[in-house]
Amino acid sequence: MTQARDIFEGGLKLPVMEEFYTLQGEGYNMGKAAYFVRIGGCDVGCSWCDSKESWNEKLFPPILVDKLVENVLEVKAKTVVITGGEPSLYPLDYFTQLLQDKGVKTMVETSGAHELSGKWDWICLSPKKYSPPRNSVYPNADELKVIIQHEADLKWAEMNAELVSEKTHLYLQPEWSSIPKIMPVLTDYIMKNPTWRMSLQSHKYMGIP
């Protein structure tokens, strides 16, 4: 996090790509209304990422966190999902504390590739093979969501499941473009291993952000 750095003023500013009010489309909280804040910048670089335009943080001038919080408070659902990009690249203590002080629940979607700062009501850990999570992230994950592109990825999912706590909800999510071939595999796998549940990108079916 060397770049977290002076231009972000210790977390008073963040390089926000977009912010929008919608329904959570994936995982445990699917279907719930939430305000999404997508932070630009990612050094993980998944080939199947559906928001590659978020990778270059230099495209998104830092904006004041106080203004973000004002925007959040204008909507009815008092829940924020911070996603990316990769949120663990940035200092998020100020942002999350300010949100919680205002009665807003804080949720994050992270690969865990870096130490995660901030105060969280919900942590969704989505580990990536080529930039694995830091050990410190696993025990705090409320939800483990593993993207499955090939059947061999199930071994990676099980390796990560061994590192999270017993309270962590386990999800397998088919990579969007691989659904025709991988869905039968996941359906069969979950029936044989019912500690896992299926996660779908329901927002894509609903046609919402």
N, C-alpha and C positions, 0 to 999 in steps of 0.2 A: 504494500500500500504506500509505496514511496511517493506516489503522486497525490496522495490524500493529504498531503501537500498543501501548499499555501493557497492555491486558487480556490480551495473548498473551505477555507477558513475554519478548519477543525470540525466541519460538519454543518456550518451555518448555511452553506450553499451546496447544491448537488447538481450534476449534469443530467437533467431530466429530459428524456426523449419525448415522452408523452404522459398525459394523465387523463383518466376518463372514468366515468361511473357506469358500471355494468353488473353482470352476474358472474360470480366465480364459475368457471367452466370445468374445472378439473378437481379430482381428488375428494378428500373428506368433506370439504365445504362447498361442493358443487351445488349450484342453484341459488346460493346466497348472494344478496346484493352487497357490493363493496366498491370502494373507490380505489382504482389502480394507479400506482405511480411506477412507470417504467424508467429506470435509471440507465443511462447510456454507459457503455464501456464493458467489455468482456474479453478475457484472455483465455477462455476455455475453447471456444471455436468448434462447436459440434457441427458436423457436415449437414445434418438434417434440421438445424435450427430454423424456426419460422420467423425469427426477428433478427436476421443477420445485420440489418441496417442499424441495429443498436450497438454493434461491437465497437465502433470508433467513438470514444467519448468526446473527442475534439470537435465533433459535429454538433455538440449540444452544450452551449454556453451555460455555465453554472447559474442557477437561479436561487433566490432566497427561500430557505425552508419555511420561514414564517409565512410567506405567501402561499406555499403549498398547503399548509395547515388551514389557512383561511379558505382555500378552495374546498378542502375536505369538509369543513364545517357547514358548507352550503347544501350538502346533500343529506338525505334522511338516514341512510345507513351509516352508523358510526363505526365503520370497519375500513381499514386501509390494508391493501395488499401491495407490498413493495417487491417489485420484480425487476427483470433486466432483459438484456445485459446480465451482469453479475453484481448483486448488491453488496456482497462481502468485500468488494474492492474499496468501500468507502466507510468513513466514520458516521455511524447512524445513531449514536447515543442521543444527540440533541434532538433530532427529528422524532425518534420514537418516544422520548420522554415528554416532549411537547404534546404529542398526540395523546398519550395516556393521561397527561394532566388535564386534557380537554374531554376525557371520557371516551376516547376512540380506541378500539381494539387494533393492535398492530400484528400484522401477519407478514411473513416473508417467504419468498420462493428463491432458494439458493442451491447452488451446486456444492457449497461448502468448501470451495477450492482455497479460500482464505479464511483466516480467523473472522468470526462473525461478531460485529459489534451491535449494540442496540438492546433495547428492552422489548421482549416479544411475548405476545399472547399465544402465538402459533408459529411454529417453524416447519415449513415443508422442505425437506432435504431431497434434492433430485441429483444423485451422484453421477458423475461422468467419468468414464474409464481413463481418459487421457489426462485428467487433472483431478485426481481423487480428493474426497473431502479431507479436511484436517480432522485429526482424532477428536479434538475438542467439540466438534459440531455434533457428532453422532449421539451422545447421551441426551442432548437437549432437543432432538428432533421429535416433534409431535406426529409427523407423517413422513414416511419414506415412499417416494414416488419414483420408480425406476422406468425409464423409457426403454422399450424393447423394440429393436429393429430386426434382430435375427434371433433365432432360437438359442444360439450360444450365449446371448445376453442374459439368459436366465441364471447362469452360473454367477455372473456379476451381481445380479439382484440378490441372490442368496448370500453371497459374501458380505454384502452391505447389511443385510437383515441380521446377520450375526453380531453386528457392531452397535446396533441401536438398542434402546431399552425395551423392556417388555410392554411398556405403555404405548409404544409407537405403532401407529396404524400403517399397514403395509399395502402398497398399491403397485400394480403393474399397469403400465400405460402403453398401448401400441403406438409406435411412431406412425404419424398420419399417413404417409405415402406407402407404408408397408402393411396397412390394415388388411387388405384382401388375403395376403398369405400368412400373416402372423396372428390374426384374430382366432382362428381355430386352435392354434397352438396354445395361446394364452387361456382360452376357455377351458381346454382340457387340463392344462397345468393347474389352474386355480381350483378346479373340481377335485384334483388329486392332492392339492396343497392348500386347503381352505383358510390358512392363516393369511393368505393374500386375498385382495379384492381387485376388481377391475376398475381402472380409471379411464375415462374417455374424454376427449376434447369436445365436450358437449356444446361449447360456444360456437364451434365451427358448424355444427349441425343446426344451431339456432340462428346463425347468421349475425352474431353480435361480436363486439371486440373481445 
